[in-house]
């Protein structure tokens, strides 16, 4: 039984089957199970019991929790009542740079990045929910404030330099109604925001069609930016765990 649990071909079959189940087939990674409550908390507890090494039992358990999470979203228990805009940020190629730079310079960079990013978030009425190494998750009461904060943060970041390295940051923004539990936010809209950021490539600012629709008509002109549709590269992997009708846009300087 133990040997079967570790068989790579069996694990592969179960993972393939998960792609046909409701919900996010990537459920179980650190991003999808962050935050307290619900299926995510169960997934973290399961990891402590069966470990995070690949196994058939782990994949079966995550498949069941994936469906549970999807059901919660469909009946509205994964959503809140208020519309907010979620922002995710990430530094491009940070890991490879930090390996060469060492701990001291890496820590110096992260402190400077925080000073560049977090004040615009707070000044825009936003809140930093969590820090994830070289990135943050923040929420805003409006799409306009989120976009303004993101662009200000990127301008600040352009002045940061550590040992000849100026970091590039990609940003993802999505407007929806996630659910707040214990100071964290969870739900499909949080996952979408993270996936929108992943589409940012080498330092672009991306937003979903719901964020674009929520902006005041004059905001983009005031900020001096234009919107361009995102077209996935032929070689880029499709975004997982997002609605089929999700449309993503890139903000460029006018």
Secondary structure, DSSP 8 states (H G I E B T S, - for coil): -HHHHT-HHHHHHHHHHHTTSSS-TTTTSTTTT-SSSHHHHHHHHHHHHH-SS--HHHHHHHHHHHHHHHHHHHTTTTEEEEEEEEEEEEETTHHHHHHHH-HHHHHHHHHHHHHHHHHHHHHTT-EEEEEETTEEEEEESSHHHHHHHHHHHHHHHTT--BTTB---EEEEEEEEEEEEETTEEESHHHHHHHHHHHTTTTT-EEEEHHHHHHS-TTHHHHHTEEEEE----TTS---SSS-TT--EEEEEE-
